[in-house]
Amino acid sequence: MTGPGDGPDQVAADRFGPPEDDIARLWTPHRMVYIGGQDKPADSTPQQCPFCRIPTGEDADGLVVARGADCFALLNLYPYNGGHLMVLPYRHVSDYTDLTGAETTELAAMTQEAMRVLRTVYAPAGFNLGMNQGEVAGAGIAAHLHQHVVPRWLGDANFLPVVGRTKALPELLADTRARLAAAWPAR
Ligand SMILES: [Zn+2]
């Protein structure tokens, strides 16, 4: 038996471990699911599309917050901030100009409702709203358009996400969904 620091294992750890520096590391292996694209659709068909599949199941299972006639709202599984919602049509459509008049109107109305509900529940200082059109523009699931509603708080873009590429999310998604769904006005 050799003690710590003087055996062959310690030599190996010294050789293959990270270089010594002053940077603390917060390990987030769950992020590999997203980085590795494990749940990204294999193609752009509705059969592969999570946004087509989710409304056929239970609200809690799919993190659905509210359902309208033509559109619905759900929590982002990979939120930029707590309460990060998406509003999207039920119909599998990729381009904003392809929405019907009814879909366009309800998408806008539910975006407003999302802002009101988030203000009531979490009192954010501001919002980022927007749609990434096309993979080149940053859309994770480009085949089914979705409007992001991201609540913002002062200081939420501090060193941790900007330098560390890490977000601290203080609440579990299931709890966030339940609170927002309860606060959403009946449609
Ligand atoms: Zn779809």
Boltz pocket constraint, residues with backbone or C-beta under 6 A from the ligand:
constraints:
  - pocket:
      binder: B
      contacts: [[A, 45], [A, 46], [A, 49], [A, 50], [A, 51], [A, 52], [A, 53], [A, 90], [A, 91], [A, 92], [A, 93], [A, 143], [A, 144]]
      max_distance: 6.0
